[in-house]
Amino acid sequence: MSLLCEGRVAIVTGAGRGIGREHALLLAKHGCKVVVNDLGGSADGTGSDETPAQEVVRTIKEMGGEAVVNTDNVADFKAAKRMIDQAVETFGRLDVLVNNAGILRDRVLVNMMEEEWDAVINVHLKGTFSPSRHAAAYWRNLSKEIDGPVNARIINTSSVSGIYGNTGQTNYGAAKAGIAAFTVIAARELKRYGITVNAVAPQAMTRMTLGLRERTEAEVEAGHPRRVSPAIVWMASAESKDFTGRIVEAGAGILAISEGWHRGPTAEPIEDPALLGPTMMDLQARARKNAGMNGKDLD
């Protein structure tokens, strides 16, 4: 097996369990040195435990790879800087940042509490911004030192709940949709430095999703988190230098690029709102319906 990422250094946040763990292990298998970040909290973000990250690092070392533990809070701006610094100080460089950490606090809008909104937005959205900001600054400065582009990667984690919409997840969906927009914009800004920015919308069974509905044994196996990671490893490799600004659905038998917002049907503007109704209803009738969770038009 050829090693796609030999000699590269990656940070994977939320890498103690689930999808992040599989990302870290497959990256290491393909030659990456890995900073395994995880607070070790529960699925709702409470508590902390260094053991999951330690176990992933131990597994990587038993495979013959190199890895270190990091337990910084990705949503803490200063702590995120320490995480970037740790990678550079430990392994001499940083090539890849995989923003994977996340929590769930699902509730329908009319019952959602302020702290449930704030916690999810903080971990997902600020927890993507903070490490990305410091990694991008490191690579920008490096590009100036070497007088040319670097070959670096930011890989974020969006969700079909964000890009398509899922009932009971206004907080989670808003954060994940924000991450998708963040990805597209950051890709445009950072291209000049040789940094690609992409996101994955995983299709996988994890501790965050297993309890949402009953699934057959075949569905659970098809949705194993490891099926998401090949796309991550390829996007992390030097081979993907011309692939950027994309949201990739991966896992559970799916590999696809999710296409973003495009302007739909148009009409001549009408200044009198009292006359606007028929035109607005006609636009709605001619517009493509919003996608369901399967990525296809709603019935």
Buried (B, 14 or more C-beta within 10 A) or exposed (E): EEEBBEEBBBBBBBBBBBBBBBBBBBBBBBBBBBBBBBBBBEBBBEEEBBEBBBBBBEBBEEEEBBBBBBBBBBBBBEBBBBBBEBBBEBBEBBBBBBBBBBBBBBBEEEEBEEEBBEBBBBBBBBBBBBBBBBBBEBBBEBBEEEEEBBBBBBBBBBBBBBBBBBEBBBBBBBBBBBBBBBBBEBBEEBBEBBBBBBBBBBBBBBEBBBEEEEBEEEEEEBBBBBBBBBBBBBBBBBEBBEBBBBBBBBBBEBEEEBEEEEEEEEEEEEEEEEEBEEEEEEBEEEEEEEBBBEBEEEE
